[in-house]
């Protein structure tokens, strides 16, 4: 993995990205894209955890909705 979470500070997320620059510009751009996408996936996963329920139902317009158990 080329991206990793270093630490969280409140609502801030510190992510480290490592990119191997290649001999060609195209290959370097692809490596950068992979690394940035990994960082985005990590950040999105952490962001979703803020909104995750603890198993209780969520009520929308009077109708209860429940999450599936992992």
C-alpha positions as CSV (number, residue, x, y, z in Angstrom):
1,X,0.0,0.0,0.0
2,X,1.3,3.4,-0.9
3,X,-0.9,5.4,1.4
4,X,-1.3,5.1,5.1
5,X,-3.0,7.0,7.9
6,X,-0.4,8.5,10.2
7,X,-2.7,9.9,12.8
8,X,-6.1,11.6,13.5
9,X,-6.3,14.9,15.2
10,X,-10.0,15.6,16.0
11,X,-11.6,15.8,12.6
12,X,-8.3,16.1,10.8
13,X,-6.7,13.0,9.2
14,X,-3.0,12.9,8.4
15,X,-2.2,10.6,5.5
16,X,1.2,9.8,4.2
17,X,1.6,8.9,0.5
18,X,4.6,7.2,-1.0
19,X,5.1,7.4,-4.8
20,X,7.7,5.6,-6.8
21,X,8.6,7.9,-9.7
22,X,9.2,5.9,-12.9
23,X,11.4,6.4,-15.9
24,X,8.5,7.6,-18.1
25,X,6.1,10.4,-17.3
26,X,3.1,8.2,-18.1
27,X,4.2,5.5,-15.7
28,X,4.9,8.2,-13.0
29,X,1.4,9.7,-13.5
30,X,-0.2,6.3,-13.1
31,X,1.8,5.6,-9.9
32,X,0.7,9.0,-8.6
33,X,-2.9,8.2,-9.5
34,X,-2.8,4.9,-7.7
35,X,-1.3,6.5,-4.5
36,X,-3.8,9.4,-4.5
37,X,-6.7,7.0,-5.0
38,X,-5.6,4.9,-2.1
39,X,-5.4,8.0,0.1
40,X,-8.9,9.0,-1.0
41,X,-10.2,5.5,-0.1
42,X,-8.6,5.6,3.3
43,X,-10.0,9.1,4.0
44,X,-13.5,8.1,2.8
45,X,-13.5,5.0,5.0
46,X,-12.7,7.1,8.0
47,X,-15.3,9.7,7.1
48,X,-18.0,7.1,6.8
49,X,-17.1,5.8,10.3
50,X,-18.4,9.2,11.7
51,X,-21.8,8.4,10.3
52,X,-22.0,4.7,11.1
53,X,-24.7,3.7,13.5
54,X,-24.1,1.3,16.4
55,X,-26.9,-1.0,15.1
56,X,-29.8,1.1,16.1
57,X,-32.5,1.9,13.5
58,X,-32.4,5.2,11.6
59,X,-35.9,6.8,11.1
60,X,-36.6,8.5,7.8
61,X,-40.1,10.0,7.3
62,X,-41.4,7.8,10.1
63,X,-40.1,4.6,8.7
64,X,-37.3,2.7,10.5
65,X,-34.3,1.6,8.5
66,X,-31.8,-0.9,9.8
67,X,-28.2,-1.6,8.7
68,X,-27.1,-5.1,7.8
69,X,-24.7,-6.7,10.2
70,X,-21.2,-7.3,8.9
